[in-house]
Amino acid sequence: MERYRETFGWGLLVILALGSIVGWLLANRAMSGVKRVTRTAVRIGRGDLTHRVPVGQEGLEIHNLALAFNKMLERIQSLITELKEVTNNVAHDLRSPITRIRGIAETTLTGQQKTEAYQEMGSTVVEECDRLVIMINTMLDIAETESGVADIATAHVDVVRIAKDVYELFQPIAEDKGITLEIKGQTEHLFVLGDLGRLQRVMANLLDNAISYTDSGGKVVISIEILQSQVKISVADSGIGIYEKDLPRIFERFYRAEKSRSSRGNGLGLSLAQAIIKAHKGEISVESSLGKGSVFTIILPLMPTTN
């Protein structure tokens, strides 16, 4: 019996020792993943946003943690890059009108001018100030709409009526430029739940762009059709088109495609349009062929019909 006790005691000690070693190895393996995450966090804290957590074989939990951490870092880096671009674009767009306003102010201070000259300079200052106010208000509209702070009205809105109203509004402008403007497709009332003013603004922006970038003799067509429980509204033009490299960024704030850089637009209209459509649980997209034209498409959920 004494011999069995001694053997059992030694066996127990061996098992405990092996268990401790195995436990230490498993814990060390698990902690190595946590240590890698910690080291990455330290490097990021020092400003190195390009560093990522190496994904190892420590276990499913650590593996998922590393993937989630890296995904979060990519999103943060993307937001910071976008913020830098927006800041640079805002600075550029503010500098030009402010420089012009300052130049006019200096002119009024450095010499005597005729009354007509002062009136012309005053008119220019008002025009530049209006541009600044429009740009700032549009930026605020985009931020409020994207964040959900904006008060989006929830009324029954007839999108067919919106399309027809915008068509009638821009018809004289298209005629003056020698452009054929058409509207086709669904003519019955189609209702969505949304904000009338904001949806009108989106349609007006798309049609204004289409006419602006289409030469005389060209054509712009508004199409409306039903896709099951959705309505599809397209604005197609035979204009200059958009470079393929510009398409992925066409809805970004302040981004202006290569052929539109000479225009006086601020590059915010399409960004606001996208924010408004997303707030209405819809989608907006673009297809374009350089030299042949572009098609902007809006898809919105229809309100269910009641019998």
C-alpha positions in Angstrom: 0.0 0.0 0.0 2.8 2.3 0.9 4.4 1.6 -2.5 1.2 2.5 -4.3 0.9 5.7 -2.4 4.5 6.7 -3.4 3.9 5.8 -7.0 0.6 7.7 -7.0 2.3 10.7 -5.5 5.0 10.8 -8.0 2.5 10.3 -10.8 0.4 13.2 -9.5 3.5 15.4 -9.4 4.4 14.6 -13.0 0.8 15.2 -14.1 0.7 18.6 -12.3 4.1 19.5 -13.8 3.0 18.6 -17.3 -0.3 20.3 -16.8 1.5 23.5 -15.7 3.8 23.4 -18.7 1.0 22.8 -21.1 -1.1 25.5 -19.5 1.8 28.0 -19.6 2.4 27.2 -23.3 -1.3 27.7 -24.1 -1.6 30.9 -22.1 1.6 32.2 -23.7 0.4 31.4 -27.1 -2.9 33.1 -26.4 -1.2 36.1 -24.9 1.2 36.5 -27.8 -1.8 37.6 -29.9 -2.9 40.1 -27.3 0.7 41.4 -27.1 0.7 41.9 -30.9 -2.5 43.9 -30.6 -1.0 45.9 -27.8 2.2 46.6 -29.7 0.1 47.7 -32.8 -2.0 50.0 -30.6 1.2 51.6 -29.2 2.6 52.3 -32.7 -0.8 53.7 -33.8 -0.7 56.0 -30.7 2.6 57.3 -32.0 1.0 58.2 -35.3 1.8 55.2 -37.5 -1.7 54.5 -38.9 -0.3 52.2 -41.6 0.7 49.4 -39.1 -1.6 46.4 -38.8 -1.9 43.5 -36.4 -0.3 40.3 -37.9 -3.0 37.6 -38.0 -1.6 34.4 -36.5 -2.9 31.0 -35.4 -3.5 31.6 -31.7 -7.2 30.7 -31.7 -10.5 31.8 -33.2 -11.1 34.6 -30.6 -7.6 36.2 -31.0 -7.9 35.7 -34.8 -11.3 37.5 -34.9 -9.9 40.2 -32.6 -7.0 40.9 -34.9 -9.3 41.0 -38.0 -11.7 43.4 -36.3 -8.9 45.6 -35.1 -7.4 45.8 -38.6 -10.8 46.6 -40.1 -11.3 49.4 -37.6 -7.8 50.8 -38.4 -8.6 50.8 -42.1 -11.8 52.7 -41.5 -10.0 55.2 -39.3 -7.2 55.7 -41.9 -9.8 56.2 -44.6 -11.7 58.8 -42.6 -8.5 60.7 -41.8 -7.5 60.7 -45.4 -10.9 61.9 -46.4 -10.8 64.6 -43.7 -7.4 65.8 -45.0 -8.7 66.0 -48.6 -11.9 67.8 -47.5 -9.8 70.3 -45.5 -7.5 71.0 -48.4 -10.5 71.4 -50.8 -12.3 73.7 -48.3 -9.1 75.8 -48.0 -8.7 76.0 -51.7 -12.4 76.9 -52.4 -12.4 79.6 -49.6 -9.1 81.1 -50.7 -10.2 82.2 -54.1 -13.3 84.2 -53.2 -11.7 85.7 -50.1 -8.7 86.8 -52.2 -11.0 88.5 -54.7 -12.9 90.2 -51.9 -9.7 91.4 -50.4 -8.5 92.7 -53.8 -11.7 94.7 -54.2 -11.3 96.1 -50.7 -7.8 97.2 -51.4 -8.8 98.8 -54.6 -11.4 100.9 -52.8 -8.8 102.1 -50.3 -6.0 102.9 -52.7 -7.7 105.3 -55.1 -10.7 107.3 -56.1 -13.1 105.5 -58.4 -16.2 106.4 -60.2 -19.5 105.6 -58.7 -20.2 102.9 -61.3 -16.9 101.2 -60.5 -17.8 101.1 -56.8 -21.2 99.7 -57.7 -19.6 97.0 -59.8 -17.1 96.1 -57.1 -19.9 96.0 -54.5 -21.9 93.6 -56.8 -18.9 91.4 -57.1 -18.4 91.2 -53.3 -22.1 90.3 -52.8 -21.7 87.6 -55.5 -18.6 86.1 -53.8 -20.2 86.2 -50.4 -23.3 84.5 -51.7 -21.1 81.7 -53.1 -19.4 81.3 -49.8 -22.8 81.1 -48.0 -24.1 78.5 -50.4 -21.0 76.4 -50.0 -21.1 76.5 -46.2 -24.8 75.8 -46.1 -24.4 72.9 -48.5 -21.6 71.5 -46.3 -23.8 71.8 -43.2 -26.7 70.1 -45.1 -24.5 67.2 -46.1 -23.1 66.7 -42.5 -26.6 67.0 -40.9 -28.2 64.6 -43.5 -25.4 62.0 -43.2 -25.4 62.1 -39.4 -29.2 61.8 -39.1 -29.5 65.2 -37.4 -31.3 66.8 -40.3 -35.1 66.9 -40.0 -36.2 64.7 -42.9 -39.9 65.2 -43.4 -41.9 62.0 -43.8 -44.8 63.0 -46.1 -46.3 61.1 -49.0 -44.3 62.5 -51.9 -45.3 61.9 -55.6 -41.9 61.4 -57.4 -43.6 61.5 -60.8 -44.9 65.0 -60.0 -41.4 66.0 -58.8 -39.9 64.8 -62.1 -42.6 66.7 -64.2 -42.1 69.9 -62.2 -38.3 69.8 -62.6 -38.8 69.0 -66.3 -41.0 72.1 -66.7 -38.6 74.2 -64.8 -35.6 73.3 -66.9 -37.4 73.1 -70.3 -36.7 76.8 -71.1 -33.1 76.5 -70.1 -32.6 73.5 -72.3 -34.3 75.2 -75.3 -32.1 78.3 -74.9 -29.0 76.0 -75.1 -30.4 74.0 -78.1 -30.8 70.8 -76.1 -33.8 68.4 -76.4 -35.3 67.6 -73.0 -37.7 64.7 -72.7 -39.5 62.8 -70.0 -40.8 59.3 -70.5 -42.0 56.2 -68.7 -44.4 56.0 -65.8 -47.1 58.7 -65.8 -49.3 57.5 -62.9 -48.7 58.8 -59.4 -45.9 57.0 -57.5 -45.5 57.8 -53.8 -42.5 57.5 -51.6 -42.2 58.5 -47.9 -39.8 61.4 -47.8 -39.0 65.1 -47.9 -40.5 66.9 -50.9 -38.0 69.8 -50.8 -34.9 67.6 -50.6 -36.0 65.2 -53.3 -36.8 68.2 -55.6 -33.3 69.4 -54.9 -31.7 66.1 -55.9 -33.7 66.0 -59.2 -32.9 69.7 -59.9 -29.2 69.0 -59.3 -29.0 66.0 -61.6 -30.9 67.8 -64.4 -28.8 71.0 -64.0 -25.6 68.9 -64.3 -27.0 67.0 -67.4 -27.8 70.3 -69.2 -24.6 72.0 -68.2 -22.4 69.3 -69.6 -24.3 68.6 -72.8 -23.6 70.7 -75.9 -26.1 72.3 -78.2 -27.9 69.7 -80.3 -27.6 67.1 -77.5 -30.4 65.4 -75.6 -31.4 64.9 -72.0 -34.0 62.3 -71.0 -35.7 61.7 -67.7 -37.1 58.2 -67.3 -39.4 56.8 -64.6 -40.2 53.1 -64.2 -41.4 50.7 -61.5 -39.1 47.9 -60.2 -41.4 45.7 -58.1 -41.6 47.6 -54.8 -39.2 50.4 -55.9 -39.2 53.3 -58.3 -36.3 53.9 -60.7 -35.6 57.5 -61.9 -32.9 58.0 -64.5 -31.4 61.2 -65.9 -29.5 60.4 -69.1 -27.6 62.9 -71.2 -25.6 62.8 -74.5 -22.9 65.1 -73.0 -19.2 65.0 -72.5 -19.2 62.0 -70.2 -16.9 61.2 -67.2 -13.5 59.6 -67.2 -13.6 56.1 -65.8 -11.0 57.0 -63.2 -13.3 59.7 -61.8 -16.4 57.5 -61.5 -15.6 55.9 -58.1 -15.1 59.3 -56.5 -17.8 61.3 -58.3 -20.0 61.5 -55.1 -17.2 62.6 -52.8 -17.3 66.1 -51.3 -15.5 68.7 -53.4 -14.5 66.2 -56.0 -14.7 67.5 -59.5 -14.1 65.4 -62.5 -11.4 66.3 -64.9 -13.7 68.0 -67.5 -15.7 70.0 -64.9 -12.8 71.7 -63.2 -13.2 74.9 -65.2 -16.8 75.3 -64.0 -17.8 77.4 -61.0 -19.4 74.5 -59.2 -18.1 73.7 -55.7 -18.2 69.9 -56.1 -20.8 69.4 -53.4 -24.0 68.9 -55.3 -23.7 65.1 -56.0 -22.4 64.5 -52.5 -25.5 66.2 -51.1 -27.7 64.2 -53.5 -26.2 60.9 -52.3 -26.7 61.9 -48.6 -30.3 62.8 -49.3 -31.1 59.6 -51.2 -29.4 57.4 -48.6 -31.5 59.2 -45.9 -34.6 58.1 -47.8 -33.2 54.4 -47.8 -32.5 54.6 -51.5 -29.6 54.3 -53.8 -27.9 56.6 -56.4 -25.4 55.5 -59.0 -23.8 56.6 -62.2 -22.8 55.1 -65.5 -20.8 57.0 -68.1 -18.9 56.7 -71.3 -16.5 59.5 -72.2 -17.7 61.5 -75.2 -21.1 59.7 -75.2 -22.8 60.8 -72.0 -23.8 59.8 -68.5 -26.8 58.2 -66.8 -27.5 59.0 -63.1 -30.0 56.6 -61.6 -32.0 56.9 -58.3 -33.8 54.0 -56.8 -36.3 54.6 -53.9 -38.6 52.3 -52.0 -42.3 52.8 -53.0 -45.0 53.2 -50.4 -47.2 50.1 -50.3 -50.5 50.6 -52.2 -53.8 50.2 -50.3 -56.9 48.8 -51.9 
